[in-house]
Amino acid sequence: MFYEEAVRPIMERRFPSLKHGAGRLEAGSEVLGFDTPTSMDHGWGLHVTLFVTSSEWTTELAADVKRVMAAGLPYEFRGFPTHFAQPWSVMTRTTERPINHGVRLADAPGLIQGWVGMDVLGVWPPPVEQWLIASEDHLRSVVCGPVYRDDTGELALARERLCWYPHDVWLYLLASIWRRISQEEAFPGRCGDVGDEAGSLIVAGRLVRDVMRLGFLMERQYAPYAKWFGSAFARLECAPRFTPSLMGALKADTWQERDRHLAAAYETAARMHNALGITPPLDTGSGLRYPERPYLGITAERFDKAIVEQIRDGPLRRLAERRHGAIGNAGHWIDSTDALSGDPWRRAYRSQYRDALDSRSGETS
């Protein structure tokens, strides 16, 4: 409504020949539909980004749009201030101009490339490593964020191209999560067996997160960052099947009970895997991870290996087959918000993935 009733009339009056798009495709809980009244204390309000082509965008035009909006927007819209105080971008009432508003003009190709790390509107498809370093949260916001107008069709094209991973990249990511599970599925029991309940809980939490990641991947949805990871998971079709066992594992009082709940979650994931039809059917039953030890598991490496056999991209399959090669995307092994947020770290990860994919021999690149 803010765009249609307040911003659009100004654009059509002052810039009548300027083809543009309008939407919210970047940061903000409201972009993904997870905002609540608590979200309103900072960074929330009447924001909209206006998108133009690279050939149209100039710093002068952006400054002109900013100035025109500062002079023409109402002080309030539907009871909300259009003015923001810095540095936390808090909605603040004012009766003075210029308004420090939340409308900005952006170069659509440049903004989306800066946000996801891929030239979505340029030569396509991009190198595989660009998919592997792209933030799932950022991909989700571009694909799912609201678009109010798209005169040039660039936003629709970007969303179509980013709607989901290429097939072989998807297989690689699935295999990588199964491998992560295989490496730690015995650890909640082993930690508990030596009296380390805290360690058992920590590892169980890691495994719960990886099972949830499988849920996102198998339903072909990008996962948001930590704050909204569980909220988004709860909206997946598979959530009712997983939630009792995953919550059971997190709430269990003993490692034996924890093991049973995790094993049930693995069996659910295994049945979902078979339903995808991407490999020959695999046994979905869980049991002792090691015959001589009392720890339950599903021998998850079976799923990893079966998926890797279906990857047709040569470099990606070689990487997945290598020892220590199936590490998934950057978000699967990096927890630092700063490290996942963009350059210069993103350039370093791109180089590492590119070197690994180019490697033709040896265990390391």
C-alpha positions as CSV (number, residue, x, y, z in Angstrom):
1,M,0.0,0.0,0.0
2,F,2.8,2.4,0.8
3,Y,4.3,1.9,-2.7
4,E,0.9,2.0,-4.5
5,E,-0.6,4.9,-2.6
6,A,2.4,7.1,-1.7
7,V,5.5,6.3,-3.7
8,R,4.0,5.3,-7.1
9,P,2.1,8.6,-7.6
10,I,5.2,10.6,-7.0
11,M,7.2,8.5,-9.4
12,E,4.6,8.8,-12.1
13,R,4.3,12.5,-11.6
14,R,8.0,13.4,-11.4
15,F,9.6,10.5,-13.4
16,P,6.8,9.5,-15.8
17,S,9.0,7.9,-18.4
18,L,11.2,5.9,-16.0
19,K,10.6,2.2,-16.2
20,H,11.2,0.6,-12.8
21,G,10.5,-2.2,-10.5
22,A,9.5,-2.0,-6.8
23,G,9.8,-4.5,-4.0
24,R,11.6,-5.7,-0.8
25,L,14.3,-8.3,-1.6
26,E,17.0,-7.8,1.0
27,A,17.4,-7.8,4.7
28,G,14.5,-7.6,7.2
29,S,12.2,-10.1,9.0
30,E,9.2,-8.6,7.1
31,V,10.8,-9.6,3.7
32,L,10.4,-13.2,4.6
33,G,7.1,-12.7,6.4
34,F,8.4,-13.5,9.9
35,D,8.0,-10.1,11.5
36,T,5.9,-9.6,14.6
37,P,5.1,-6.5,16.7
38,T,8.5,-7.0,18.4
39,S,10.2,-6.4,15.0
40,M,8.9,-2.8,15.0
41,D,11.5,-1.5,17.4
42,H,14.2,-1.1,14.8
43,G,14.9,-1.6,11.1
44,W,11.2,-2.0,10.4
45,G,8.8,0.4,8.7
46,L,7.9,1.9,5.4
47,H,10.7,0.7,3.2
48,V,10.6,0.0,-0.6
49,T,13.4,-0.3,-3.1
50,L,12.9,1.0,-6.6
51,F,14.8,-1.0,-9.3
52,V,16.0,0.3,-12.6
53,T,18.3,-1.2,-15.2
54,S,22.1,-0.7,-15.2
55,S,21.8,1.6,-18.2
56,E,19.3,3.8,-16.4
57,W,20.9,4.0,-13.0
58,T,23.2,6.9,-12.1
59,T,24.2,8.4,-8.7
60,E,22.6,11.6,-9.9
61,L,19.2,9.8,-10.6
62,A,19.4,8.0,-7.2
63,A,20.0,11.3,-5.4
64,D,17.2,13.0,-7.3
65,V,14.7,10.2,-6.4
66,K,15.8,10.5,-2.8
67,R,15.4,14.3,-2.8
68,V,12.0,14.2,-4.5
69,M,10.7,11.6,-2.0
70,A,12.0,13.5,1.0
71,A,10.1,16.5,-0.2
72,G,6.9,14.8,-1.4
73,L,6.1,11.9,0.9
74,P,3.6,12.4,3.7
75,Y,4.9,12.6,7.2
76,E,2.8,9.5,8.1
77,F,1.2,6.7,6.1
78,R,-1.6,4.6,7.6
79,G,-0.5,5.7,11.1
80,F,3.2,4.9,10.6
81,P,5.9,7.6,10.3
82,T,7.7,7.7,7.0
83,H,10.7,9.3,8.8
84,F,13.5,7.2,10.3
85,A,16.1,8.2,12.9
86,Q,19.6,6.8,12.7
87,P,21.6,4.8,13.4
88,W,19.1,2.0,14.1
89,S,16.5,3.1,11.5
90,V,13.8,3.6,14.0
91,M,10.5,5.1,12.9
92,T,10.3,8.6,14.3
93,R,7.6,11.2,13.9
94,T,8.6,14.5,12.4
95,T,6.9,17.6,11.0
96,E,10.1,18.9,9.3
97,R,11.5,18.2,5.9
98,P,13.5,16.7,4.3
99,I,12.1,13.4,5.5
100,N,14.7,10.7,6.1
101,H,12.7,8.0,4.3
102,G,13.0,4.4,3.4
103,V,12.7,4.7,-0.4
104,R,15.8,4.2,-2.5
105,L,16.7,3.7,-6.1
106,A,18.9,0.7,-7.0
107,D,20.5,-0.8,-10.1
108,A,18.6,-4.2,-10.2
109,P,21.5,-6.3,-11.6
110,G,24.1,-4.7,-9.3
111,L,22.0,-4.9,-6.1
112,I,21.0,-8.6,-6.7
113,Q,24.6,-9.5,-7.6
114,G,25.9,-7.8,-4.5
115,W,23.3,-9.6,-2.4
116,V,23.7,-13.1,-3.6
117,G,27.1,-13.0,-5.2
118,M,26.0,-14.0,-8.7
119,D,25.5,-11.9,-11.9
120,V,21.9,-13.2,-12.2
121,L,21.0,-10.9,-15.1
122,G,24.3,-11.5,-17.1
123,V,25.8,-14.6,-18.6
124,W,24.0,-17.7,-17.3
125,P,24.5,-20.3,-15.8
126,P,27.3,-19.1,-13.4
127,P,30.2,-21.3,-12.2
128,V,29.2,-24.0,-9.7
129,E,31.3,-22.4,-6.9
130,Q,29.0,-19.3,-7.0
131,W,26.1,-21.4,-6.0
132,L,28.1,-23.0,-3.1
133,I,29.1,-19.7,-1.6
134,A,25.7,-18.0,-2.0
135,S,23.9,-17.4,1.3
136,E,20.7,-19.4,1.4
137,D,19.1,-16.7,3.4
138,H,19.9,-14.1,0.7
139,L,18.7,-16.5,-2.0
140,R,15.5,-17.0,-0.1
141,S,14.9,-13.2,0.3
142,V,15.3,-12.6,-3.5
143,V,13.0,-15.5,-4.4
144,C,10.3,-14.9,-1.7
145,G,10.5,-11.2,-1.0
146,P,7.5,-9.2,-2.2
147,V,7.6,-7.5,-5.7
148,Y,5.1,-4.8,-6.4
149,R,6.1,-3.8,-9.9
150,D,8.4,-5.0,-12.6
151,D,8.3,-2.9,-15.7
152,T,11.5,-4.3,-17.2
153,G,11.0,-8.0,-16.2
154,E,14.4,-8.1,-14.6
155,L,13.1,-9.0,-11.2
156,A,11.0,-11.9,-12.6
157,L,14.0,-13.2,-14.5
158,A,16.3,-13.0,-11.5
159,R,13.7,-14.9,-9.4
160,E,13.2,-17.5,-12.1
161,R,17.0,-18.2,-12.3
162,L,17.5,-18.3,-8.6
163,C,14.4,-20.3,-7.8
164,W,16.4,-23.4,-6.8
165,Y,19.9,-24.9,-7.2
166,P,20.9,-26.7,-10.4
167,H,20.2,-30.4,-10.1
168,D,23.8,-31.6,-9.6
169,V,24.4,-28.8,-7.0
170,W,21.3,-30.0,-5.2
171,L,22.5,-33.6,-5.2
172,Y,25.9,-32.5,-3.9
173,L,24.3,-30.6,-1.0
174,L,22.0,-33.5,-0.1
175,A,25.0,-35.9,-0.1
176,S,27.0,-33.5,2.0
177,I,24.3,-33.3,4.8
178,W,24.0,-37.1,4.8
179,R,27.8,-37.3,5.2
180,R,27.7,-34.8,8.1
181,I,25.1,-37.0,9.8
182,S,27.1,-40.2,9.2
183,Q,30.2,-38.6,10.9
184,E,28.3,-37.8,14.1
185,E,25.3,-40.1,14.4
186,A,27.1,-42.2,17.0
187,F,28.3,-39.3,19.1
188,P,25.2,-38.5,21.2
189,G,25.4,-42.1,22.5
190,R,29.1,-42.1,22.9
191,C,29.2,-38.9,24.8
192,G,26.4,-40.0,27.1
193,D,28.0,-43.4,27.6
194,V,31.0,-41.7,29.3
195,G,28.7,-39.4,31.4
196,D,29.0,-36.4,29.2
197,E,25.3,-35.4,28.9
198,A,26.2,-31.8,27.9
199,G,28.3,-33.1,25.1
200,S,25.5,-35.5,24.1
201,L,23.0,-32.7,24.0
202,I,25.3,-30.4,21.9
203,V,26.0,-33.1,19.3
204,A,22.3,-34.0,19.2
205,G,21.5,-30.3,18.5
206,R,23.9,-30.4,15.6
207,L,22.3,-33.5,14.2
208,V,18.8,-32.1,14.7
209,R,19.9,-29.0,12.7
210,D,21.3,-31.3,9.9
211,V,18.0,-33.3,9.7
212,M,16.2,-30.0,9.4
213,R,18.5,-29.0,6.6
214,L,17.6,-32.2,4.8
215,G,14.0,-31.2,5.2
216,F,14.6,-27.8,3.5
217,L,16.7,-29.4,0.7
218,M,14.3,-32.2,0.0
219,E,11.4,-29.8,-0.2
220,R,13.6,-27.5,-2.4
221,Q,13.4,-24.5,-0.2
222,Y,16.3,-22.2,0.8
223,A,16.8,-22.1,4.6
224,P,16.9,-18.7,6.3
225,Y,19.4,-17.7,8.9
226,A,19.4,-18.9,12.5
227,K,16.7,-16.6,13.9
228,W,14.1,-17.8,11.5
229,F,15.4,-21.3,10.7
230,G,13.0,-23.1,13.0
231,S,10.1,-20.8,12.1
232,A,10.6,-21.6,8.4
233,F,11.1,-25.3,9.1
234,A,7.7,-25.4,10.8
235,R,6.1,-24.2,7.5
236,L,7.5,-27.2,5.6
237,E,5.2,-30.0,4.6
238,C,7.5,-32.5,6.4
239,A,7.6,-30.6,9.7
240,P,4.7,-32.5,11.4
241,R,6.5,-35.8,10.6
242,F,9.8,-34.6,12.0
243,T,8.9,-32.4,14.9
244,P,8.0,-35.0,17.5
245,S,11.2,-36.9,17.1
246,L,13.4,-33.8,16.8
247,M,11.9,-32.1,19.8
248,G,12.1,-35.4,21.6
249,A,15.8,-35.6,21.0
250,L,16.3,-32.1,22.3
251,K,14.2,-32.7,25.4
252,A,15.4,-36.2,26.3
253,D,16.7,-36.8,29.8
254,T,19.0,-39.6,28.8
255,W,21.2,-40.4,25.9
256,Q,19.4,-43.6,25.2
257,E,16.1,-41.8,24.8
258,R,17.9,-39.1,22.7
259,D,19.3,-41.9,20.5
260,R,15.8,-43.4,19.9
261,H,14.3,-40.0,18.9
262,L,17.2,-39.3,16.5
263,A,16.9,-42.7,14.9
264,A,13.2,-42.1,14.3
265,A,14.1,-38.8,12.6
266,Y,16.7,-40.5,10.4
267,E,14.1,-43.0,9.3
268,T,11.7,-40.2,8.4
269,A,14.4,-38.6,6.4
270,A,15.2,-41.9,4.7
271,R,11.6,-42.4,3.6
272,M,11.5,-38.9,2.2
273,H,14.8,-39.6,0.3
274,N,13.3,-42.7,-1.3
275,A,10.2,-40.7,-2.3
276,L,12.4,-38.3,-4.2
277,G,13.4,-41.1,-6.6
278,I,16.9,-39.7,-7.1
279,T,18.6,-43.0,-6.2
280,P,17.5,-46.6,-6.2
281,P,15.5,-47.2,-3.0
282,L,17.5,-47.6,0.2
283,D,16.7,-49.5,3.4
284,T,15.1,-46.9,5.7
285,G,15.5,-48.8,9.0
286,S,17.8,-47.7,11.8
287,G,19.8,-49.9,14.1
288,L,23.1,-50.2,15.9
289,R,25.6,-47.8,14.3
290,Y,28.4,-50.2,15.2
291,P,27.4,-53.9,16.1
292,E,29.6,-53.9,19.1
293,R,28.4,-50.6,20.5
294,P,24.9,-49.7,21.8
295,Y,24.4,-46.5,19.8
296,L,21.6,-46.2,17.3
297,G,22.0,-44.8,13.8
298,I,21.0,-45.4,10.2
299,T,24.5,-45.7,8.6
300,A,23.9,-42.4,6.8
301,E,26.9,-42.8,4.5
302,R,24.8,-45.2,2.4
303,F,22.7,-42.2,1.3
304,D,25.7,-40.0,0.7
305,K,27.3,-42.6,-1.6
306,A,24.1,-43.4,-3.5
307,I,23.4,-39.7,-4.2
308,V,27.0,-39.0,-5.3
309,E,26.7,-41.7,-7.9
310,Q,23.9,-39.7,-9.5
311,I,26.0,-36.5,-9.9
312,R,26.8,-36.0,-13.6
313,D,28.9,-32.8,-13.3
314,G,32.5,-34.2,-13.4
315,P,34.3,-31.7,-11.1
316,L,31.5,-31.7,-8.6
317,R,31.3,-35.4,-8.5
318,R,35.0,-35.8,-8.0
319,L,34.9,-33.3,-5.2
320,A,32.0,-35.2,-3.6
321,E,33.9,-38.5,-3.9
322,R,37.0,-37.1,-2.3
323,R,37.8,-37.6,1.3
324,H,36.8,-34.4,3.1
325,G,35.3,-33.1,-0.2
326,A,31.5,-33.1,0.5
327,I,31.5,-30.0,2.7
328,G,28.3,-28.6,1.3
329,N,27.7,-24.9,0.8
330,A,29.5,-22.3,2.9
331,G,26.5,-22.0,5.3
332,H,26.9,-25.7,6.2
333,W,30.3,-25.2,7.7
334,I,30.5,-21.6,8.7
335,D,28.5,-20.2,11.6
336,S,29.8,-16.6,11.7
337,T,27.3,-14.0,10.6
338,D,30.2,-11.7,9.5
339,A,31.8,-14.4,7.5
340,L,28.6,-15.2,5.7
341,S,27.5,-11.7,5.1
342,G,29.7,-10.8,2.0
343,D,33.0,-9.7,0.8
344,P,35.9,-10.0,1.5
345,W,35.2,-13.5,3.0
346,R,33.0,-14.5,0.1
347,R,35.9,-13.9,-2.4
348,A,38.0,-16.2,-0.3
349,Y,35.4,-19.0,-0.2
350,R,34.9,-18.7,-4.0
351,S,38.6,-19.2,-4.5
352,Q,38.7,-22.2,-2.2
353,Y,35.8,-23.9,-3.9
354,R,37.1,-23.0,-7.4
355,D,40.5,-24.5,-6.5
356,A,38.8,-27.7,-5.1
357,L,36.6,-28.1,-8.2
358,D,39.6,-27.5,-10.6
359,S,41.8,-30.0,-8.8
360,R,42.4,-33.2,-10.8
361,S,44.4,-35.2,-8.3
362,G,45.3,-35.5,-4.7
363,E,43.2,-35.1,-1.5
364,T,43.7,-31.4,-1.2
365,S,43.8,-28.4,-3.6
